[in-house]
């Protein structure tokens, strides 16, 4: 399970396209469009495409863009939600800062077979998020940029305290201004320039360094469902150890991987939590370490995030402390575990080699 699942994103985008058409464009024959573009009748996934649902999304957008809905890519980006991103959405919501979330997203895109790439450049006053497309996506570059850059901005707005009141400083697109260019500034809420050298979201550095608040409990709980499935049976049930593990996964910022923070999250006194765990044969340190190491394995196996970034994600102030804890728990360093995991994945994908 990759942190960024392209098929998952494609299926969510197909569902959003269907909702847009049914709610805003009843004159468009959605059933016939699905047939023409290789989409299942319920718009749940591609019906015929070895490249999956994201390619079907591009076919639908291309058809609509030439006809009834020229700004469909912008509308789709405007409808994006952080929950569309699966495990990546969970990681973003539980990151300590917007910059950490942005860098994590950039690494996730780079390690996936998605059609978009991203680079973060931070300067004193501004941070630039520079986007590009892979070679096979060049015919769809304009649509992808419209959809993806606005979707990224909507996700940023969902994790900062100011929400939709936040705006970029500027947005640059490399393509010419379309007939509906006024929609760009309306949706981004800032000056938008066309025919520029690169496709860039430029934001004030004060925003990129903001801490992500821990109040998105419902969103995190929704996103962590899939993650708990990966982590196994220890996160199910009503026992105190399972409740602690779930609290640490669902509310890592509030719990802060500490006894005091976790007890507060569970509406307990720290001494009571320690006693309840001891009665079941556990210590908080043991349960907390289990949760941290389980998350660490997912990040190491499914992302190219630097070890230092993973340490920060898991509440370690210094990456050396994380490396030491991981080695004590698993008997190998995080770097060695990642190399072995990627080698195993490569061997499984290419058994004849």
N, C-alpha and C positions, 0 to 999 in steps of 0.2 A: 504494500500500500504506500504509494508516494504521497508526500505532503501536499503536492499539487496534482490532482487527477484531472487530466484533460477531458476524458469522457464524462466525468461528473460535471465539469463546467459546461460542456456541450449540451448535456441533457437539461441542465437548469436553464440555459439560454433558450433552448427550444420551448420549454414551458413558458418562459417569459414572453417569447415571440407570440405564442398562441394567445396568451392573456391580452397582449397589446392589440392584436387583431380583433379578438372578440369584443373587447371593451371600447375600442376607439374606431375601428374600421369594419363595421358589419357588412359593408358593400364588398369587401374582399372575400372571395370564396376560399376559406381556410382549408377545407377538405381537399379541394382540387389542388391548391398550392402544395399541400403535404404530398400528394401523389406525384406532382411534377418535380418536386425537389428531393424525393427520396426520404420522406419522413413518415413515421408510423402515424396512423389515423388519430391516435390520442396525443400526438406530439411528444411522446415520452423519450424517443430516441430515433436515430437514423434507421431506415428500413433497408437501405442498400448502400453501404459505403464501407470499404475496408479501412478507410481513414477515420471512421467514427462520426459521432454526432456534431463535432465542431465544424467539420466540412459541410454537413447539412445546414448548419446555422448560416454559414457563408453563402450557400446557394440560395437560401430563403431571402437573406438580406439583399443579395445581388438582384434577385427578381423584383423585390419590393422597391428597391432603390431606383430601378429603371422605370417604375410605373407609379403605383398609387401612393407610396410612402418614401419619398426621397431621403428623408432624415431618419430612417428606421434605425440606423446604427447608433445615432445619438439617443434615440428613445430607449433603445435596449440598454445602453450604458447608464442612462438615468435611472433605470429600473433595477440595477444591480444591487445586491445585498451581500454583506460579508458572509452570510450563511451559505451563499452559493459556492464558496471556496472550500468547503469541507474541512479537512484537517489543517489546511493553511489558514483558514479563518479562525480556527481555535488558537493556533500559534500566534497569530496577529493580535487577537484580543487579550492574550495572556502575556504579551511582551511588555517589558517595563517602560519603553518609550516608543514614540512614533518612529524615530530613526531606526531603532532595533527592528520594529515591525517592517519598515520599508526595506531594510537590508535583507531581512529574512525572505521577503517576497521576491526580491531581486535574485537571491540565490535559488529559490524554488523554481522560478521561471527558467533560470539558466540550466537547471538539472532536469528539466522536463522536456517533452517533445511538443510543447506549446508553440504557437506561431509567433510569439512576441518575446523580446528580450528587453532588459531594463538595467540601467546603471545609475547609481546614486552619487552625486557630486555635491559635497557640503562645503560651503564657503562661509565667511564671517557673517554676512547678512542674509544670504539666501541659500536654499538647497534646491538643486535641480535634479529632477527625475527624468532621465533621457531614455526614450523608447525607440526601438527599432524592430523590424520584422525579419524573420528567417527568409532565406532565399525562396523557398517554396510558397511563401505567403505574399510575395511582392505584388502579384496581380490584385490582391485584396487589401493592400496597405492602407488606403484611405479609410475604408470601412473599419478595419481593425483598430486604427488609431482613434477614430471617432468613438467607437464603442469602448475600447479598453482604457483610454486615458480618462474618460468621464467615469467609468466604472471604478477605476482606482481612486479617483477623487471622492466619489460617494462613499467608498469604504473608509477612506481617511476621515471623512466627516463623521462617520458612525463611531469612531473610537476616540475622538477628541471631545473635551467638555463643551466646547462652543458649538459642536454639531454643524447643522446646515448654515450657521452664521459664518463659518470659516470659509475663506476664499483664497485661491492662489494669488500670487502677486501678478503673474502673467502666464499665459499658455501659448506655446508656439506650435504650429503645424507646418510641415514641409509641403503639403499640397496646396493648390490654389483655393481661394475662397469660393465655396459653392453658393448657389442661389439662396440658400437658407442660412447664410453666414451669421445673421443676427441671432439665431438660436444658440450659437456657441456661447456668446457673451451672456445671454440670458441664463443658460444652464450652469456655466462655470462661475458667473458672478464677478468677472474680472476682464481686463483687456485680453483679446485673443488675436494673434497675428498669424498670417498665412505666408506661404512661399518662403519660409525660413529654412535655415540649413538643417535643423534637426527638429524632431517632435519632442517637446519638453514641457513638463509641469514645473513651474518655478514657484516655490513657497518661501515665506519668511522663515529664517532659521529658528525664530522663537517657537514656531509651531512644530517643527520637526524634532525639537528637543523636549517637547512636552511629555510628561508622564501620562500613560494610558490609565484612566481611572478603573477601579475594580467594580463599578456599578452595573456592568453588562451581564449580570448573573444569568438572566433567562437565555441570552444569546449563547453564552459560554456553555450552559447546561445542554442546550440543543446541539451545539457543535461537538461537545465531548462525548455524546452517545456513541458515535462511531469509534472514537478513540478508546473508550472503555471496552468495547468489543475486542479491540486488538490487545488490550492489556490483560484480559482474561477474567476468570471467575472471582479473583480476589477483590474486584470492584463491585460485586453484586451482593445482595443480601442485606439484612438488617443488623448484623453484628457490628460492634463498635469499631473494629479494625477496618471493615469494609466502608463504614461511614467516614472514617478518617481519610481513607484512600480517596474516596469520591470527593470529599471536601478539598483535598490537596490538588486534585486534577481539575475540579470545576471552579475553584476559587483560589488559584495559586497566589495572586497578589494580596488578597485579604489574609489568607493563611500565612503567607510569607515563609512557608516551610518551617514554622516555629510552633511550639506547644501553645504559647499564649495566643497567637493569631488563629490557630486552628480551633482551640477551645472557644474563642469568641465566635467564630463562624458557626460552631455547633451549639451555641448558647449554653456553654458549660463553664465552670470554673476550671482553670488549668489543673488543680490538684485532683478534681473529680475525674477529668479525662485521663490523667495519668493512672489513677486507681482503677478505673473501668478497664483500661487496656491491660494493666497488670493482672486483673482478675481473669482475663482471657488468655494470659500467657504472652502478652506483647509489651513492648516498650514503644513510646512515641518515636524515639530515634530510629528504631528498627523499621516501623511502618512508614515513616517519612522517607527514609533512605530507599525503601522498596519502590515507593511512588516516584521519587526523583530518578532512580536508575532505570525504571521502566520507561519513563518519558525520554531519558537520555538515549536509550537504545532506539526509540522511534526516530528521534532527530538525527542520530548518526546513520541509521540505515536508510532513511528516506529523504534526506536532504544533503546538500553540500554546504550547509552552514558551517563556518569555522568553529572549532572547539571553543574558542573564547566566547563566541556568540551564544552557543548552547549553554555554557556555564552561566552567562548573564541571564538567559531565559529561565534557568532553573534556580535562580536566586543566589548563586555563588558570587561573592564580591571579587574573587580572584580565580582565574582559570586554573592555576596550579592546585587550588583546593579541590576543584572539581576533578581534575585529572587524578589526583591522589585518591579521592573517594571512589572514583570509578574503578581504578586499578585494584583497590582493596576489595571491592565488591565482586568484580568479574575476573580478576586475575590477569588483566591485560589493559593497556592504555586505551583511551578513546580512539586515538589514531589507528592503533593496531586493530581494534574491533571494527572500525569503518573499513579498513583495507580488506579484512577477511570477509566482511559482509558483502562488499561490492564484488569481490572475487567469486564468492558463492553465487551471487545473482548473475554474474556474467557466465559462469559455468552452467547454470540452469537454463539461461536463455540460449546458449550455444553449446548443446551437449556434444556435438561432433568435433568441436575444436580441441 
